[in-house]
Amino acid sequence: MSTPESELAFLGEVTNIGAGNAATAMSTFLDASFGMDPPIVHELTIEEATSLLGNADDESAVALLNVTGEMAGLMTLFVEDPSSFVEALEEEPSLTMPLVGELGNIVASRFLGSVAALTGLPGDIEPPAVATAGRLTILQTVLAMSAQTEPFVLLGAHMTTDHGDVDLIYTPKTETVDRSKALTG
């Protein structure tokens, strides 16, 4: 699959709007300020994708959400240090992974809702799977499940809050990328 620069730019703007809305929802949930780096939109190999995550061996908590509908794909929320989010919400440490799942729900729902409002392409999420593992292992799993062939289209955003950083990676299925390409034509 080869995606022209104009279509990648469109996906970048969609990602920017979706991630901005998602970061706002997350900051409201956490009652914290937030920041966001410019989104990334790449078509790349698995080796190139893993280099975007910093130290691939770093362990992260992750919420993996299957996206269905016209925005089908996988959305992954990496939370480097979830303990600071747990402390901010004054919750018990035993609720760390459910909290990561809830952050995944909030971010994915707001991202998809704002993208649907912009593009008319609806998407729904299934309940998140949560885990902790090295970033490389997680990303390899996500790419293997994404129903794309190399090079992969990968959209991402790095969000910061007073309590820590979160990375959102969305790997749309090939047919989702094709639908978005039709919007730029």
Contacts in CASP RR format, 6 or more apart in sequence:
PFRMAT RR
TARGET T0000
AUTHOR 0000-0000-0000
METHOD contacts of the structure
MODEL  1
MSTPESELAFLGEVTNIGAGNAATAMSTFLDASFGMDPPIVHELTIEEAT
SLLGNADDESAVALLNVTGEMAGLMTLFVEDPSSFVEALEEEPSLTMPLV
GELGNIVASRFLGSVAALTGLPGDIEPPAVATAGRLTILQTVLAMSAQTE
PFVLLGAHMTTDHGDVDLIYTPKTETVDRSKALTG
1 43 0 8 1.000
1 148 0 8 1.000
1 149 0 8 1.000
1 151 0 8 1.000
1 153 0 8 1.000
1 174 0 8 1.000
1 177 0 8 1.000
2 43 0 8 1.000
2 151 0 8 1.000
3 11 0 8 1.000
3 43 0 8 1.000
3 153 0 8 1.000
3 177 0 8 1.000
3 181 0 8 1.000
6 184 0 8 1.000
7 180 0 8 1.000
7 181 0 8 1.000
7 184 0 8 1.000
8 41 0 8 1.000
8 42 0 8 1.000
8 43 0 8 1.000
9 41 0 8 1.000
10 180 0 8 1.000
10 183 0 8 1.000
10 184 0 8 1.000
11 41 0 8 1.000
11 153 0 8 1.000
11 155 0 8 1.000
11 177 0 8 1.000
11 180 0 8 1.000
12 39 0 8 1.000
12 41 0 8 1.000
12 155 0 8 1.000
14 115 0 8 1.000
14 118 0 8 1.000
14 119 0 8 1.000
14 155 0 8 1.000
14 180 0 8 1.000
15 39 0 8 1.000
15 40 0 8 1.000
15 41 0 8 1.000
15 155 0 8 1.000
15 156 0 8 1.000
15 157 0 8 1.000
15 170 0 8 1.000
16 38 0 8 1.000
16 39 0 8 1.000
16 157 0 8 1.000
17 114 0 8 1.000
17 115 0 8 1.000
17 118 0 8 1.000
18 110 0 8 1.000
18 111 0 8 1.000
18 113 0 8 1.000
18 114 0 8 1.000
18 115 0 8 1.000
18 118 0 8 1.000
19 36 0 8 1.000
19 39 0 8 1.000
19 111 0 8 1.000
19 156 0 8 1.000
19 157 0 8 1.000
19 159 0 8 1.000
19 168 0 8 1.000
20 36 0 8 1.000
20 114 0 8 1.000
20 157 0 8 1.000
20 159 0 8 1.000
21 110 0 8 1.000
21 111 0 8 1.000
21 113 0 8 1.000
21 114 0 8 1.000
22 106 0 8 1.000
22 107 0 8 1.000
22 108 0 8 1.000
22 110 0 8 1.000
22 111 0 8 1.000
22 114 0 8 1.000
22 157 0 8 1.000
22 159 0 8 1.000
22 168 0 8 1.000
23 34 0 8 1.000
23 35 0 8 1.000
23 36 0 8 1.000
23 107 0 8 1.000
23 157 0 8 1.000
23 159 0 8 1.000
24 34 0 8 1.000
24 110 0 8 1.000
25 106 0 8 1.000
25 107 0 8 1.000
25 109 0 8 1.000
25 110 0 8 1.000
26 34 0 8 1.000
26 103 0 8 1.000
26 106 0 8 1.000
26 107 0 8 1.000
26 110 0 8 1.000
26 159 0 8 1.000
26 161 0 8 1.000
26 166 0 8 1.000
27 33 0 8 1.000
27 34 0 8 1.000
27 161 0 8 1.000
29 102 0 8 1.000
29 103 0 8 1.000
29 106 0 8 1.000
30 85 0 8 1.000
30 88 0 8 1.000
30 89 0 8 1.000
30 161 0 8 1.000
30 162 0 8 1.000
30 163 0 8 1.000
31 88 0 8 1.000
32 88 0 8 1.000
32 161 0 8 1.000
32 162 0 8 1.000
32 163 0 8 1.000
33 161 0 8 1.000
33 162 0 8 1.000
34 159 0 8 1.000
34 160 0 8 1.000
34 161 0 8 1.000
35 159 0 8 1.000
35 160 0 8 1.000
35 161 0 8 1.000
36 157 0 8 1.000
36 158 0 8 1.000
36 159 0 8 1.000
36 160 0 8 1.000
37 157 0 8 1.000
37 158 0 8 1.000
37 159 0 8 1.000
39 155 0 8 1.000
39 156 0 8 1.000
39 157 0 8 1.000
40 52 0 8 1.000
40 154 0 8 1.000
40 155 0 8 1.000
40 156 0 8 1.000
40 157 0 8 1.000
41 153 0 8 1.000
41 154 0 8 1.000
41 155 0 8 1.000
41 156 0 8 1.000
42 48 0 8 1.000
42 49 0 8 1.000
42 52 0 8 1.000
42 153 0 8 1.000
42 154 0 8 1.000
43 151 0 8 1.000
43 152 0 8 1.000
43 153 0 8 1.000
43 154 0 8 1.000
44 151 0 8 1.000
44 152 0 8 1.000
44 154 0 8 1.000
45 150 0 8 1.000
45 151 0 8 1.000
45 152 0 8 1.000
46 139 0 8 1.000
46 140 0 8 1.000
46 143 0 8 1.000
46 150 0 8 1.000
46 152 0 8 1.000
48 151 0 8 1.000
49 139 0 8 1.000
49 143 0 8 1.000
49 152 0 8 1.000
49 154 0 8 1.000
50 56 0 8 1.000
50 135 0 8 1.000
50 136 0 8 1.000
50 139 0 8 1.000
50 140 0 8 1.000
52 154 0 8 1.000
53 78 0 8 1.000
53 135 0 8 1.000
53 136 0 8 1.000
53 139 0 8 1.000
53 167 0 8 1.000
54 135 0 8 1.000
55 135 0 8 1.000
56 134 0 8 1.000
56 135 0 8 1.000
56 136 0 8 1.000
56 139 0 8 1.000
57 134 0 8 1.000
57 135 0 8 1.000
57 136 0 8 1.000
58 80 0 8 1.000
58 134 0 8 1.000
58 135 0 8 1.000
59 132 0 8 1.000
59 133 0 8 1.000
59 134 0 8 1.000
59 135 0 8 1.000
60 78 0 8 1.000
60 79 0 8 1.000
60 80 0 8 1.000
60 132 0 8 1.000
60 133 0 8 1.000
60 134 0 8 1.000
60 135 0 8 1.000
60 138 0 8 1.000
61 78 0 8 1.000
61 79 0 8 1.000
61 80 0 8 1.000
61 82 0 8 1.000
61 96 0 8 1.000
61 97 0 8 1.000
61 100 0 8 1.000
61 130 0 8 1.000
61 131 0 8 1.000
61 132 0 8 1.000
62 76 0 8 1.000
62 77 0 8 1.000
62 78 0 8 1.000
62 79 0 8 1.000
62 100 0 8 1.000
62 130 0 8 1.000
62 131 0 8 1.000
62 132 0 8 1.000
62 133 0 8 1.000
62 138 0 8 1.000
63 76 0 8 1.000
63 77 0 8 1.000
63 79 0 8 1.000
63 100 0 8 1.000
63 101 0 8 1.000
63 103 0 8 1.000
63 104 0 8 1.000
63 105 0 8 1.000
63 108 0 8 1.000
63 128 0 8 1.000
63 129 0 8 1.000
63 130 0 8 1.000
64 74 0 8 1.000
64 75 0 8 1.000
64 76 0 8 1.000
64 128 0 8 1.000
64 129 0 8 1.000
64 130 0 8 1.000
64 131 0 8 1.000
64 138 0 8 1.000
64 141 0 8 1.000
64 142 0 8 1.000
65 74 0 8 1.000
65 75 0 8 1.000
65 76 0 8 1.000
65 77 0 8 1.000
65 104 0 8 1.000
65 105 0 8 1.000
65 108 0 8 1.000
65 125 0 8 1.000
65 126 0 8 1.000
65 127 0 8 1.000
65 128 0 8 1.000
65 129 0 8 1.000
66 73 0 8 1.000
66 74 0 8 1.000
66 125 0 8 1.000
66 126 0 8 1.000
67 73 0 8 1.000
67 74 0 8 1.000
67 75 0 8 1.000
67 108 0 8 1.000
67 112 0 8 1.000
67 123 0 8 1.000
67 124 0 8 1.000
67 125 0 8 1.000
67 170 0 8 1.000
67 172 0 8 1.000
68 123 0 8 1.000
68 124 0 8 1.000
68 125 0 8 1.000
68 126 0 8 1.000
69 122 0 8 1.000
69 123 0 8 1.000
69 124 0 8 1.000
70 120 0 8 1.000
70 121 0 8 1.000
70 122 0 8 1.000
70 123 0 8 1.000
70 176 0 8 1.000
70 179 0 8 1.000
71 112 0 8 1.000
71 115 0 8 1.000
71 116 0 8 1.000
71 121 0 8 1.000
71 122 0 8 1.000
71 123 0 8 1.000
71 172 0 8 1.000
71 176 0 8 1.000
72 123 0 8 1.000
72 172 0 8 1.000
72 173 0 8 1.000
72 175 0 8 1.000
72 176 0 8 1.000
73 146 0 8 1.000
73 147 0 8 1.000
73 170 0 8 1.000
73 171 0 8 1.000
73 172 0 8 1.000
73 173 0 8 1.000
73 176 0 8 1.000
74 142 0 8 1.000
74 145 0 8 1.000
74 146 0 8 1.000
74 170 0 8 1.000
74 171 0 8 1.000
75 104 0 8 1.000
75 107 0 8 1.000
75 108 0 8 1.000
75 111 0 8 1.000
75 125 0 8 1.000
75 168 0 8 1.000
75 169 0 8 1.000
75 170 0 8 1.000
76 138 0 8 1.000
76 139 0 8 1.000
76 142 0 8 1.000
76 168 0 8 1.000
76 169 0 8 1.000
76 170 0 8 1.000
76 171 0 8 1.000
77 100 0 8 1.000
77 101 0 8 1.000
77 103 0 8 1.000
77 104 0 8 1.000
77 107 0 8 1.000
77 108 0 8 1.000
77 128 0 8 1.000
77 166 0 8 1.000
77 167 0 8 1.000
77 168 0 8 1.000
78 135 0 8 1.000
78 138 0 8 1.000
78 166 0 8 1.000
78 167 0 8 1.000
78 168 0 8 1.000
78 169 0 8 1.000
79 85 0 8 1.000
79 100 0 8 1.000
79 103 0 8 1.000
79 166 0 8 1.000
80 164 0 8 1.000
80 165 0 8 1.000
80 166 0 8 1.000
80 167 0 8 1.000
81 164 0 8 1.000
82 96 0 8 1.000
82 97 0 8 1.000
82 99 0 8 1.000
82 100 0 8 1.000
83 93 0 8 1.000
83 96 0 8 1.000
84 163 0 8 1.000
84 164 0 8 1.000
85 99 0 8 1.000
85 100 0 8 1.000
85 103 0 8 1.000
85 163 0 8 1.000
85 164 0 8 1.000
86 92 0 8 1.000
86 93 0 8 1.000
86 95 0 8 1.000
86 96 0 8 1.000
86 99 0 8 1.000
87 163 0 8 1.000
88 162 0 8 1.000
88 163 0 8 1.000
89 99 0 8 1.000
91 99 0 8 1.000
97 130 0 8 1.000
97 132 0 8 1.000
98 130 0 8 1.000
100 128 0 8 1.000
100 130 0 8 1.000
101 128 0 8 1.000
101 130 0 8 1.000
103 166 0 8 1.000
104 128 0 8 1.000
105 125 0 8 1.000
105 127 0 8 1.000
105 128 0 8 1.000
107 166 0 8 1.000
107 168 0 8 1.000
108 125 0 8 1.000
108 128 0 8 1.000
109 125 0 8 1.000
111 168 0 8 1.000
111 170 0 8 1.000
112 122 0 8 1.000
112 123 0 8 1.000
112 124 0 8 1.000
112 125 0 8 1.000
113 122 0 8 1.000
113 123 0 8 1.000
115 121 0 8 1.000
116 122 0 8 1.000
116 123 0 8 1.000
119 180 0 8 1.000
119 183 0 8 1.000
121 176 0 8 1.000
121 179 0 8 1.000
121 180 0 8 1.000
121 183 0 8 1.000
131 138 0 8 1.000
139 169 0 8 1.000
142 169 0 8 1.000
142 171 0 8 1.000
143 152 0 8 1.000
143 171 0 8 1.000
146 152 0 8 1.000
146 171 0 8 1.000
146 172 0 8 1.000
146 173 0 8 1.000
147 173 0 8 1.000
147 174 0 8 1.000
148 171 0 8 1.000
148 172 0 8 1.000
148 173 0 8 1.000
148 174 0 8 1.000
148 177 0 8 1.000
149 174 0 8 1.000
152 171 0 8 1.000
153 171 0 8 1.000
153 172 0 8 1.000
153 177 0 8 1.000
154 169 0 8 1.000
154 170 0 8 1.000
154 171 0 8 1.000
155 169 0 8 1.000
155 170 0 8 1.000
155 171 0 8 1.000
155 172 0 8 1.000
156 167 0 8 1.000
156 168 0 8 1.000
156 169 0 8 1.000
156 170 0 8 1.000
157 167 0 8 1.000
157 168 0 8 1.000
158 165 0 8 1.000
158 166 0 8 1.000
158 167 0 8 1.000
159 165 0 8 1.000
159 166 0 8 1.000
159 167 0 8 1.000
159 168 0 8 1.000
160 166 0 8 1.000
172 180 0 8 1.000
END
